[in-house]
Amino acid sequence: MAIKGTIVKVSGPLIVADGMADVQMYDVVRVSEKKLIGEVIELRSDRASIQVYEETGGIGPGEPVESTGAPLSVELAPGLIESIYDGIQRPLNVIREQAGDRINRGISVNAIDHEKLWNFIPVANVGDDVSAGDVLGTVQETEAVLHKIMVPNGVSGKVTWVYSGEANVLEPIAKIATDKGEIELPMLQKWPVRVGRPYVKKFPPKVPLCSGQRIIDTMFPIAKGGAAAVPGPFGSGKTVVQHQLAKWSDVDIVVYIGCGERGNEMTDVLREFPELVDPRTGESLMKRTILIANTSDMPVAAREASVYTGITIAEYFRDMGYDVAVIADSTSRWAEALREMSGRLEEMPGEEGYPAYLASRLAQFYERAGMVQCISGNGDTRNGSLTAVGAVSPPGGDLSEPVSQGTMRIVKVFWSLDASLASRRHFPAINWLNSYSLYLDSLRPWYDEHLGKQFFQNRDKAMAILQEESSLNEIVQLVGKDSLSPSDQLTLETARIIREDFLQQNAFADIDSYSDHGRQLQMLTIILDYDKLCRAAIAKGASLNDLFNIEARVDMGRAKNVPADQYEAAYSKLAADMEAQITAIAEKGEED
């Protein structure tokens, strides 16, 4: 029986209703005659505080509130891929067809098309014993994604009937005899967004996530199943970094959450992704992408839901054995929504007005990432991973503020964006001195096995040069560059080459937008070989000016623009030419 209450207070997106003694925390309710969607976030006696995910203008005391008796849940079934949802999983394209460009309040649409037919191919057979997580059959959802229909959590028994052919998501595709009788299973499942989906066990991170971004993959790698934060002030390129991760990361599924960000940034995603060719499949990138758009002009309370909606959908595909990436842009806007609701609830504020539970909420989100063994009862030991990357937008770039600090305590990769780098047009503007990755030790065996020990040796050498450059720059500012020794001047030159020719990367250039691990290794090897050969030449009396102006230096600067199918031959020739030119200068220095 539906529980009905009455509104006694309206404060922006917060509504207080009495007569709600029997409702549960996080139950979804329908508010007023307009049937606005809300969620119970606090219970005191028979009064319930409700955050409403739609505009509450015109709602007043005395209007009815009706509980649905169920928590906020997402629909999980074929049809998720290529969808564009708002924060509470309402498909924006369907809403537009029904209501036009503006979302009408109280509009109710199915998250997934319940009428569309999908070709279900059974995997399970009649007589099979199945339990939660076992695959009953598959649906080819897109060219890039094979959707596995699994037994829902809490269901186990013997298959008595299984369907083969076309069906919609509500029609039964299997019957299972359980202890409580025979049940019919459709393709559609529901899962509450605030509850993490179960798994057998979580593994330590051992495999890197290849993003194609040189400063990330070489200097500060993230593991599959890891968690990373991208903090930075306005205009430093957070969104572009996240777009690059969404485009090029070697994952099977991408869930992109635009949480409280500007509408034009989501528009860029909506325009670019369908046109981009996925390097893995040759199809459109949208064929393996789900977009959740909750822009800054949408109701603030829905921002909180959008993050949970996205990560729950991601967990569902993880449980199929896929590698999934969740890109959240930005968690600061989500925290601002928490702060607003906390203020309206009249809770004791914490630092800078954020609620005292901010850190725990951030942890709840990032802790749902990981490499896991998926639940399955028939001996299928499939593994899946969920990688979470969240942008942080600290006011004025101040990393001491609560959201940045709360995030840094949890994540193991920190890509710190620098406004000064961005102003110099150095992109990605990731500061190599402030950023870090705590996955280096656990990923080293993988790099050693697949790319050789030289990869990490190069990385360590390059970082040492960049750190030394920082120290030398302080001396240069005092006494000038010419006062340095030839060796120190070479260090500055090598550091400049690493910064400009390796770490800088053009996200909008077709060739330079993506670099695989092999290419990164060869590029950095050439730069470090240049440093090594020049030091040997300096010891023989070679001219610094001649070494800095060899013809190969121009080719080194152009190396990033060599097409992917030509770079191996081009880099081998460049290395040979460079060595010959430096050797010639060294021999001349000996003669002099």
C-alpha positions as CSV (number, residue, x, y, z in Angstrom):
1,M,0.0,0.0,0.0
2,A,1.3,3.4,-1.0
3,I,2.2,5.7,1.9
4,K,0.8,9.2,1.5
5,G,1.8,12.3,3.3
6,T,1.4,16.1,3.1
7,I,3.9,18.8,2.4
8,V,4.5,21.1,5.4
9,K,7.6,23.0,4.2
10,V,9.3,23.9,0.9
11,S,12.8,25.2,0.8
12,G,14.2,25.1,-2.8
13,P,14.9,21.5,-3.7
14,L,14.1,20.4,-0.1
15,I,10.6,19.4,0.8
16,V,9.4,18.3,4.3
17,A,6.3,16.1,4.5
18,D,4.5,14.7,7.5
19,G,2.5,11.5,7.7
20,M,5.5,9.5,6.4
21,A,6.2,7.4,9.4
22,D,6.4,4.1,7.4
23,V,8.7,5.2,4.6
24,Q,12.3,4.0,4.4
25,M,15.5,6.1,3.9
26,Y,16.2,6.7,0.2
27,D,12.7,5.7,-0.9
28,V,11.6,7.4,-4.1
29,V,8.4,9.6,-3.7
30,R,6.1,11.5,-6.0
31,V,5.6,15.1,-4.9
32,S,2.4,17.1,-5.4
33,E,-0.1,16.6,-8.2
34,K,2.7,17.3,-10.7
35,K,4.3,13.9,-9.7
36,L,7.8,15.4,-9.2
37,I,10.5,12.8,-8.5
38,G,12.0,13.0,-5.0
39,E,14.1,10.9,-2.6
40,V,13.8,10.6,1.2
41,I,17.1,11.8,2.7
42,E,16.1,12.3,6.4
43,L,13.5,10.9,8.8
44,R,12.4,12.5,12.0
45,S,9.3,10.9,13.7
46,D,6.7,11.0,11.0
47,R,8.3,13.7,9.1
48,A,10.4,13.0,6.0
49,S,12.9,15.4,4.4
50,I,12.8,14.9,0.6
51,Q,15.3,16.1,-2.0
52,V,13.4,16.7,-5.2
53,Y,15.2,16.1,-8.5
54,E,13.1,18.6,-10.4
55,E,12.3,22.3,-10.1
56,T,9.9,22.9,-7.1
57,G,8.6,26.4,-8.1
58,G,4.9,26.7,-7.4
59,I,4.8,23.8,-4.9
60,G,3.4,24.7,-1.5
61,P,2.3,23.2,1.9
62,G,-0.8,21.0,1.9
63,E,0.0,19.3,-1.4
64,P,0.3,15.4,-1.4
65,V,3.4,13.3,-1.3
66,E,3.2,9.6,-2.2
67,S,5.8,7.0,-1.6
68,T,6.7,4.4,-4.3
69,G,8.0,2.0,-1.7
70,A,11.3,1.5,-3.7
71,P,14.7,3.1,-3.6
72,L,16.1,5.2,-6.5
73,S,17.1,2.5,-9.0
74,V,18.4,2.2,-12.5
75,E,17.1,0.0,-15.2
76,L,19.7,-2.4,-16.5
77,A,19.1,-4.2,-19.9
78,P,20.1,-4.0,-23.5
79,G,19.6,-0.4,-24.8
80,L,22.0,1.3,-22.3
81,I,24.8,1.7,-24.8
82,E,24.6,5.0,-26.9
83,S,22.0,6.4,-24.5
84,I,22.1,9.9,-23.2
85,Y,20.5,10.2,-19.8
86,D,19.9,12.9,-17.2
87,G,21.0,12.5,-13.6
88,I,18.1,10.1,-12.7
89,Q,18.3,8.0,-15.9
90,R,15.7,9.6,-18.0
91,P,16.6,9.4,-21.6
92,L,17.0,13.0,-22.9
93,N,16.3,12.2,-26.5
94,V,13.0,10.5,-25.6
95,I,12.0,13.5,-23.4
96,R,12.8,15.9,-26.3
97,E,10.5,14.0,-28.6
98,Q,7.7,14.2,-26.0
99,A,8.2,17.6,-24.5
100,G,10.5,19.6,-26.9
101,D,13.8,21.4,-25.9
102,R,12.8,22.0,-22.2
103,I,12.2,19.2,-19.8
104,N,8.6,19.3,-18.4
105,R,8.2,18.8,-14.7
106,G,6.9,15.5,-13.6
107,I,7.5,13.8,-17.0
108,S,7.8,10.1,-16.6
109,V,9.6,8.0,-19.3
110,N,11.2,4.6,-19.3
111,A,15.0,4.6,-19.0
112,I,15.1,1.8,-21.6
113,D,12.9,1.2,-24.6
114,H,10.5,-1.5,-23.4
115,E,9.1,-2.2,-26.9
116,K,12.3,-2.6,-28.9
117,L,13.1,-6.2,-29.9
118,W,16.5,-7.7,-29.3
119,N,17.9,-11.0,-30.6
120,F,18.5,-13.1,-27.6
121,I,20.9,-16.0,-28.1
122,P,20.7,-18.5,-25.1
123,V,23.9,-19.8,-23.5
124,A,22.3,-21.7,-20.6
125,N,20.5,-25.0,-21.3
126,V,17.4,-26.6,-19.8
127,G,18.4,-28.6,-16.7
128,D,21.4,-26.3,-15.9
129,D,21.8,-25.2,-12.3
130,V,22.3,-21.5,-12.2
131,S,22.9,-18.8,-9.6
132,A,23.4,-15.1,-9.4
133,G,25.8,-13.8,-12.1
134,D,25.6,-16.8,-14.4
135,V,25.0,-15.9,-18.0
136,L,21.7,-17.0,-19.4
137,G,22.3,-15.7,-22.9
138,T,23.7,-12.8,-25.0
139,V,22.4,-9.9,-27.0
140,Q,24.6,-8.1,-29.6
141,E,23.7,-4.6,-28.4
142,T,26.1,-2.7,-30.7
143,E,28.9,-3.7,-33.0
144,A,31.3,-3.1,-30.1
145,V,29.4,-4.5,-27.1
146,L,28.0,-8.1,-26.5
147,H,25.5,-7.7,-23.8
148,K,25.4,-10.6,-21.4
149,I,22.1,-11.4,-19.7
150,M,22.9,-12.6,-16.2
151,V,20.8,-14.2,-13.4
152,P,19.8,-11.4,-11.0
153,N,21.3,-11.2,-7.5
154,G,19.5,-13.5,-5.0
155,V,18.1,-15.9,-7.6
156,S,19.3,-19.5,-8.0
157,G,17.8,-22.8,-9.2
158,K,17.4,-25.1,-12.2
159,V,16.6,-23.8,-15.7
160,T,13.3,-25.3,-16.8
161,W,12.8,-23.2,-20.0
162,V,15.0,-20.8,-22.1
163,Y,14.0,-18.7,-25.0
164,S,15.8,-18.2,-28.3
165,G,14.9,-15.4,-30.7
166,E,13.6,-11.8,-30.6
167,A,12.1,-10.4,-27.5
168,N,11.7,-7.1,-25.7
169,V,13.3,-6.4,-22.3
170,L,10.1,-7.2,-20.4
171,E,9.3,-10.6,-22.0
172,P,10.6,-13.7,-20.2
173,I,13.7,-15.3,-21.7
174,A,14.1,-18.0,-19.1
175,K,12.2,-19.9,-16.3
176,I,14.0,-21.0,-13.2
177,A,12.7,-23.5,-10.6
178,T,13.8,-22.0,-7.2
179,D,13.1,-23.1,-3.6
180,K,10.1,-20.7,-3.6
181,G,8.7,-21.9,-6.9
182,E,9.2,-21.3,-10.6
183,I,10.0,-17.7,-11.6
184,E,10.2,-16.0,-15.0
185,L,13.2,-13.8,-15.8
186,P,13.1,-11.0,-18.4
187,M,16.2,-9.2,-19.7
188,L,15.4,-6.1,-17.6
189,Q,16.9,-5.8,-14.1
190,K,16.8,-3.0,-11.5
191,W,19.4,-2.1,-9.0
192,P,19.4,0.6,-6.3
193,V,22.0,3.2,-7.1
194,R,23.3,3.8,-3.6
195,V,24.2,0.1,-3.1
196,G,27.4,-1.3,-4.7
197,R,26.9,-4.4,-6.8
198,P,28.5,-7.5,-5.1
199,Y,31.6,-9.4,-6.4
200,V,33.6,-12.4,-5.2
201,K,36.9,-10.6,-4.4
202,K,38.9,-7.5,-5.3
203,F,42.4,-7.9,-6.8
204,P,45.4,-5.6,-6.3
205,P,46.0,-3.4,-9.4
206,K,48.6,-4.9,-11.8
207,V,47.7,-3.8,-15.3
208,P,48.0,-0.2,-16.5
209,L,45.2,1.6,-18.2
210,C,46.7,2.8,-21.5
211,S,45.3,6.3,-22.2
212,G,47.5,7.3,-25.1
213,Q,48.5,10.4,-23.2
214,R,52.3,10.5,-22.8
215,I,52.5,12.3,-19.4
216,I,49.9,10.0,-18.0
217,D,51.1,6.6,-19.3
218,T,54.8,7.2,-18.8
219,M,55.0,9.5,-15.8
220,F,51.9,9.0,-13.7
221,P,50.1,5.8,-14.9
222,I,46.8,4.6,-13.6
223,A,45.9,1.0,-13.2
224,K,42.8,-0.7,-14.5
225,G,40.5,-0.7,-11.5
226,G,42.2,2.4,-10.1
227,A,41.0,5.8,-9.0
228,A,42.3,9.1,-10.1
229,A,41.6,12.8,-9.6
230,V,42.2,15.6,-12.0
231,P,42.2,18.9,-10.0
232,G,42.8,22.2,-11.5
233,P,41.5,25.8,-11.7
234,F,39.1,27.2,-14.3
235,G,40.6,27.0,-17.9
236,S,43.4,24.6,-17.0
237,G,42.0,21.8,-19.3
238,K,40.3,19.4,-16.9
239,T,37.5,18.6,-19.3
240,V,39.8,18.1,-22.3
241,V,42.0,15.6,-20.2
242,Q,38.8,13.7,-19.3
243,H,37.6,13.8,-22.9
244,Q,41.0,12.3,-23.9
245,L,40.6,9.5,-21.3
246,A,37.1,8.7,-22.5
247,K,38.2,8.7,-26.2
248,W,41.4,6.7,-26.0
249,S,41.6,4.5,-22.8
250,D,41.8,0.8,-23.6
251,V,38.5,-0.1,-21.9
252,D,35.5,-1.8,-23.3
253,I,32.8,0.6,-21.9
254,V,33.0,4.3,-21.1
255,V,30.4,6.0,-18.8
256,Y,30.8,9.8,-19.0
257,I,29.1,11.8,-16.3
258,G,28.7,15.5,-16.8
259,C,27.9,16.5,-13.3
260,G,27.0,20.2,-12.9
261,E,29.3,21.2,-15.7
262,R,28.5,23.8,-18.4
263,G,26.2,22.9,-21.2
264,N,28.7,23.7,-23.9
265,E,31.2,21.1,-22.6
266,M,28.5,18.4,-22.7
267,T,27.6,19.6,-26.2
268,D,31.2,19.1,-27.3
269,V,31.0,15.5,-26.0
270,L,27.6,14.9,-27.8
271,R,29.0,16.3,-31.0
272,E,32.5,14.7,-31.0
273,F,31.9,11.2,-29.7
274,P,29.5,10.0,-32.5
275,E,32.0,11.2,-35.1
276,L,35.1,9.7,-33.5
277,V,36.3,6.4,-34.8
278,D,37.1,3.9,-32.0
279,P,40.6,2.6,-32.6
280,R,39.6,-0.8,-31.0
281,T,36.6,-1.5,-33.3
282,G,36.7,0.9,-36.2
283,E,33.1,2.0,-35.3
284,S,31.8,5.2,-33.7
285,L,33.0,5.7,-30.2
286,M,29.4,6.0,-29.1
287,K,29.0,2.3,-29.8
288,R,30.6,1.7,-26.4
289,T,29.7,4.9,-24.5
290,I,26.9,5.9,-22.1
291,L,26.5,9.6,-21.4
292,I,24.9,11.1,-18.3
293,A,24.3,14.8,-18.8
294,N,23.3,16.8,-15.7
295,T,24.4,20.3,-16.6
296,S,24.7,23.3,-14.4
297,D,21.2,24.6,-15.4
298,M,19.5,21.4,-14.3
299,P,18.1,21.0,-10.7
300,V,21.0,20.9,-8.2
301,A,19.8,17.9,-6.3
302,A,20.0,15.6,-9.4
303,R,23.7,16.2,-9.4
304,E,24.1,13.9,-6.5
305,A,22.0,11.2,-8.1
306,S,23.9,11.4,-11.4
307,V,27.2,10.2,-9.9
308,Y,25.5,7.1,-8.4
309,T,23.5,6.4,-11.5
310,G,26.7,6.4,-13.6
311,I,28.8,4.2,-11.4
312,T,25.9,1.7,-10.9
313,I,25.5,1.3,-14.7
314,A,29.3,0.9,-14.9
315,E,29.3,-1.9,-12.2
316,Y,26.6,-3.7,-14.2
317,F,28.9,-3.9,-17.3
318,R,31.9,-4.7,-15.0
319,D,30.0,-7.8,-13.8
320,M,29.8,-9.0,-17.4
321,G,33.6,-9.2,-17.3
322,Y,34.3,-5.9,-19.1
323,D,36.8,-3.2,-18.4
324,V,34.8,0.0,-17.7
325,A,35.9,3.6,-17.1
326,V,33.8,6.1,-15.3
327,I,34.6,9.7,-16.0
328,A,33.0,12.2,-13.5
329,D,33.2,15.9,-14.4
330,S,33.1,17.3,-11.8
331,T,33.0,15.9,-8.3
332,S,33.3,19.5,-7.0
333,R,29.8,20.4,-8.4
334,W,28.5,17.2,-6.8
335,A,29.9,18.3,-3.5
336,E,28.3,21.7,-3.9
337,A,25.0,20.0,-4.3
338,L,25.7,18.1,-1.0
339,R,26.5,21.4,0.6
340,E,23.3,23.0,-0.5
341,M,21.1,20.2,0.7
342,S,23.0,20.0,4.0
343,G,22.4,23.7,4.5
344,R,18.7,23.4,3.8
345,L,18.6,20.5,6.3
346,E,20.1,22.8,8.9
347,E,22.9,20.3,9.6
348,M,26.0,21.4,11.4
349,P,28.4,22.7,8.7
350,G,32.0,21.4,8.4
351,E,34.9,23.2,6.7
352,E,33.8,25.8,4.2
353,G,30.2,24.9,4.7
354,Y,30.5,21.4,3.3
355,P,28.8,18.7,5.4
356,A,30.9,16.7,7.8
357,Y,30.2,13.5,5.8
358,L,31.7,14.9,2.6
359,A,34.9,12.8,2.9
360,S,32.9,9.6,3.5
361,R,30.6,10.2,0.5
362,L,33.7,10.8,-1.7
363,A,35.1,7.5,-0.4
364,Q,31.9,5.7,-1.1
365,F,32.1,6.7,-4.7
366,Y,35.8,6.0,-5.4
367,E,35.8,2.7,-3.4
368,R,33.4,1.3,-5.9
369,A,36.3,1.2,-8.4
370,G,38.5,-1.9,-8.6
371,M,39.5,-5.0,-10.5
372,V,37.2,-7.8,-9.3
373,Q,36.3,-11.4,-9.8
374,C,32.7,-11.3,-10.9
375,I,30.0,-13.4,-9.2
376,S,29.2,-16.6,-11.0
377,G,28.2,-20.0,-9.8
378,N,29.0,-22.2,-12.8
379,G,32.8,-22.1,-12.6
380,D,33.1,-19.0,-14.9
381,T,35.9,-17.0,-13.3
382,R,35.5,-13.9,-15.4
383,N,37.2,-10.7,-14.1
384,G,36.1,-7.1,-14.7
385,S,37.4,-3.7,-13.8
386,L,36.0,-0.3,-13.0
387,T,38.3,2.7,-13.2
388,A,37.0,5.9,-11.7
389,V,38.4,9.3,-12.8
390,G,36.9,12.4,-11.2
391,A,37.6,16.0,-12.0
392,V,38.0,18.5,-9.1
393,S,37.4,22.2,-9.5
394,P,38.9,23.9,-6.5
395,P,38.1,27.7,-6.3
396,G,41.1,29.6,-7.5
397,G,43.1,26.4,-7.8
398,D,43.4,26.1,-4.1
399,L,44.1,22.4,-3.4
400,S,43.8,22.9,0.4
401,E,40.0,23.1,0.1
402,P,37.9,20.2,1.4
403,V,36.9,18.5,-1.8
404,S,40.5,18.3,-3.1
405,Q,41.8,17.1,0.3
406,G,39.0,14.6,0.7
407,T,39.7,13.2,-2.8
408,M,43.5,13.1,-2.3
409,R,43.1,10.9,0.8
410,I,41.3,8.3,-1.3
411,V,42.7,8.2,-4.9
412,K,46.1,6.9,-5.7
413,V,46.7,9.0,-8.8
414,F,46.7,12.8,-8.7
415,W,47.1,14.7,-12.0
416,S,47.5,18.2,-10.8
417,L,46.7,20.8,-13.5
418,D,48.6,24.0,-13.4
419,A,47.1,27.4,-14.5
420,S,50.6,28.7,-15.3
421,L,51.3,25.8,-17.7
422,A,47.9,26.4,-19.3
423,S,48.6,30.1,-19.7
424,R,51.8,29.2,-21.5
425,R,49.8,26.9,-23.8
426,H,51.4,23.8,-22.4
427,F,48.7,21.0,-22.6
428,P,47.9,18.7,-21.0
429,A,48.7,21.2,-18.2
430,I,49.6,18.4,-15.7
431,N,52.3,19.7,-13.4
432,W,55.0,17.0,-13.3
433,L,56.3,18.2,-9.9
434,N,53.0,18.2,-8.0
435,S,51.4,15.1,-9.6
436,Y,52.0,11.6,-8.4
437,S,50.9,7.9,-9.0
438,L,51.0,5.4,-6.2
439,Y,50.6,2.5,-8.7
440,L,54.2,2.7,-10.0
441,D,55.5,-0.2,-7.9
442,S,52.6,-2.5,-8.5
443,L,52.6,-1.7,-12.3
444,R,56.4,-2.1,-12.7
445,P,56.3,-5.9,-13.3
446,W,53.8,-5.4,-16.2
447,Y,55.9,-2.7,-17.8
448,D,59.1,-4.8,-17.4
449,E,57.5,-7.9,-19.0
450,H,55.7,-6.1,-21.9
451,L,58.0,-3.2,-22.7
452,G,61.3,-4.1,-21.0
453,K,63.1,-2.6,-18.0
454,Q,64.1,0.4,-20.1
455,F,60.6,1.9,-20.0
456,F,60.8,2.6,-16.2
457,Q,64.5,3.5,-16.4
458,N,63.6,6.1,-19.0
459,R,60.8,7.4,-16.8
460,D,62.9,7.7,-13.7
461,K,65.7,9.4,-15.6
462,A,63.3,11.9,-17.2
463,M,61.7,12.7,-13.9
464,A,65.2,13.3,-12.4
465,I,66.1,15.7,-15.2
466,L,62.8,17.6,-14.7
467,Q,63.3,17.9,-11.0
468,E,66.9,19.1,-11.5
469,E,65.6,21.7,-14.0
470,S,63.4,23.1,-11.3
471,S,66.4,23.5,-8.9
472,L,68.6,25.1,-11.7
473,N,65.9,27.5,-12.7
474,E,66.2,29.2,-9.3
475,I,69.9,29.7,-9.9
476,V,69.2,31.0,-13.4
477,Q,66.8,33.6,-12.1
478,L,69.6,34.9,-9.8
479,V,72.8,34.8,-12.0
480,G,71.6,33.9,-15.5
481,K,71.9,30.9,-17.7
482,D,75.4,31.6,-19.0
483,S,76.9,31.2,-15.5
484,L,75.9,27.5,-15.4
485,S,78.4,24.8,-16.3
486,P,78.0,23.1,-19.8
487,S,76.6,20.0,-18.1
488,D,73.9,22.0,-16.3
489,Q,73.0,23.9,-19.5
490,L,72.6,20.6,-21.2
491,T,70.2,19.5,-18.4
492,L,68.1,22.6,-19.0
493,E,68.0,21.9,-22.7
494,T,67.1,18.2,-22.3
495,A,64.4,19.2,-19.8
496,R,63.0,21.6,-22.4
497,I,62.9,18.9,-25.0
498,I,61.1,16.5,-22.6
499,R,58.6,19.2,-21.8
500,E,58.0,20.5,-25.3
501,D,58.5,17.5,-27.5
502,F,57.3,14.7,-25.2
503,L,55.0,15.9,-22.4
504,Q,53.1,18.4,-24.6
505,Q,50.4,16.8,-26.6
506,N,47.8,18.2,-29.0
507,A,44.4,16.7,-28.2
508,F,43.0,18.2,-31.4
509,A,45.6,16.8,-33.8
510,D,44.7,13.5,-35.4
511,I,48.2,12.0,-35.2
512,D,49.4,13.5,-31.9
513,S,46.1,12.9,-30.0
514,Y,47.1,9.3,-29.2
515,S,50.5,7.6,-28.5
516,D,50.8,3.9,-27.7
517,H,53.3,2.6,-25.1
518,G,55.8,1.5,-27.8
519,R,55.8,4.9,-29.4
520,Q,56.2,6.6,-26.0
521,L,59.2,4.4,-25.2
522,Q,61.0,5.2,-28.5
523,M,60.3,8.9,-28.2
524,L,61.7,9.2,-24.7
525,T,64.7,6.9,-25.5
526,I,65.7,9.2,-28.4
527,I,65.6,12.3,-26.1
528,L,67.6,10.6,-23.3
529,D,70.1,9.2,-25.9
530,Y,70.6,12.8,-27.1
531,D,71.4,13.8,-23.5
532,K,73.8,10.9,-23.1
533,L,75.6,11.5,-26.4
534,C,75.9,15.3,-25.8
535,R,77.4,14.7,-22.4
536,A,80.0,12.5,-23.9
537,A,80.7,15.1,-26.6
538,I,81.0,17.9,-24.0
539,A,83.6,15.8,-22.3
540,K,85.6,15.8,-25.5
541,G,85.4,19.6,-25.8
542,A,82.4,19.9,-28.2
543,S,80.6,23.2,-28.6
544,L,77.3,23.5,-26.7
545,N,75.9,25.8,-29.4
546,D,76.7,23.2,-32.1
547,L,75.1,20.4,-30.1
548,F,72.0,22.4,-29.5
549,N,71.6,23.3,-33.2
550,I,72.1,19.9,-34.9
551,E,69.6,19.1,-37.7
552,A,68.2,16.1,-35.8
553,R,66.9,18.5,-33.1
554,V,64.3,19.8,-35.6
555,D,63.3,16.2,-36.4
556,M,63.0,15.4,-32.7
557,G,60.5,18.2,-32.4
558,R,58.5,16.8,-35.3
559,A,58.6,13.2,-34.1
560,K,55.2,13.4,-32.4
561,N,53.6,14.2,-35.8
562,V,54.9,11.1,-37.6
563,P,51.9,8.8,-38.5
564,A,51.4,5.8,-36.4
565,D,52.2,3.3,-39.2
566,Q,55.5,5.0,-40.0
567,Y,57.0,6.0,-36.7
568,E,59.2,2.9,-36.1
569,A,61.2,3.4,-39.3
570,A,61.3,7.2,-38.9
571,Y,62.5,7.0,-35.3
572,S,65.2,4.5,-36.2
573,K,66.5,6.9,-38.9
574,L,66.3,9.8,-36.5
575,A,68.3,8.0,-33.8
576,A,71.0,7.1,-36.4
577,D,71.2,10.6,-37.9
578,M,71.4,12.2,-34.4
579,E,74.2,9.9,-33.3
580,A,76.2,10.6,-36.5
581,Q,75.7,14.4,-36.2
582,I,76.8,14.5,-32.5
583,T,79.7,12.2,-33.2
584,A,80.9,14.5,-35.9
585,I,80.7,17.5,-33.5
586,A,82.6,15.6,-30.8
587,E,85.4,14.7,-33.2
588,K,85.7,18.3,-34.2
589,G,85.9,19.3,-30.5
590,E,88.8,16.8,-30.0
591,E,90.6,18.3,-33.0
592,D,90.2,21.8,-31.6
